[in-house]
Amino acid sequence: ALSLGICAVNFTLGRIIGGREFPREASQALGQKNTAFTIYLALAYASPLVALGPTCYVLWHNLWNSWQLHVHSRHEAAQKTT
């Protein structure tokens, strides 16, 4: 739940920072972190339990990106029909 909250905050702050011109780009840039290295460090120097946080963060940001792509494709499809 904590990683979901952090992910949501990062994507929301990115959208705010991006303003009207670049909300998606800034949201993606701030929301998607280099978590592979964090997962490696957690597995190499801590325990698999510690790696669950960044692993869940990867899950949440991939779900968020999939949702954004879905909404964008629906928006484009609606524009083509009108």
C-alpha positions in Angstrom: 0.0 0.0 0.0 2.9 2.3 0.8 4.5 1.8 -2.6 1.1 2.5 -4.3 0.8 5.7 -2.4 4.4 6.8 -3.3 3.7 5.9 -6.9 0.5 7.9 -7.0 2.2 10.9 -5.4 5.1 10.8 -7.9 2.8 10.6 -10.9 0.5 13.4 -9.6 3.4 15.7 -8.8 4.8 15.1 -12.3 1.5 16.0 -13.8 1.4 19.2 -11.8 5.0 20.1 -12.7 4.4 19.4 -16.4 1.6 22.0 -16.5 -0.6 22.3 -19.6 2.1 21.6 -22.1 3.8 18.4 -20.8 1.6 16.7 -18.2 2.0 13.2 -19.5 5.8 13.5 -20.1 6.5 15.0 -16.7 4.2 12.5 -15.0 6.1 9.7 -16.6 9.5 11.2 -15.9 8.9 11.7 -12.2 6.7 8.6 -11.7 9.0 6.0 -13.3 12.1 5.6 -11.4 15.2 3.4 -12.0 13.9 0.7 -9.7 15.9 -2.2 -11.2 19.0 -1.0 -9.5 17.1 -0.6 -6.2 15.8 -4.1 -6.5 19.3 -5.4 -7.2 20.7 -3.6 -4.1 17.8 -5.0 -1.9 18.4 -8.5 -3.1 22.2 -8.4 -2.9 22.6 -6.6 0.4 19.4 -7.0 2.3 16.7 -9.6 1.8 13.9 -10.5 -0.6 11.4 -9.0 1.8 13.1 -5.6 1.4 12.9 -6.0 -2.4 9.1 -6.1 -2.3 8.7 -2.4 -1.9 10.5 -1.4 -5.2 9.0 -4.5 -6.9 5.5 -3.3 -6.0 6.4 0.2 -7.2 7.3 -1.3 -10.6 4.0 -3.1 -10.7 2.1 0.1 -9.9 3.8 2.3 -12.4 3.4 -0.3 -15.1 -0.3 -0.4 -14.3 -0.5 3.4 -14.4 1.3 3.5 -17.8 -1.1 0.9 -19.2 -4.1 2.9 -18.0 -2.7 6.1 -19.6 -2.2 4.3 -22.9 -5.7 2.9 -22.8 -7.2 6.3 -22.1 -5.1 7.8 -24.9 -6.1 5.2 -27.4 -9.8 5.6 -26.5 -9.5 9.4 -26.9 -7.9 9.0 -30.3 -10.5 6.5 -31.4 -13.3 8.9 -30.3 -11.7 11.7 -32.3 -11.5 9.6 -35.5 -15.2 8.7 -35.4 -16.3 12.4 -35.1 
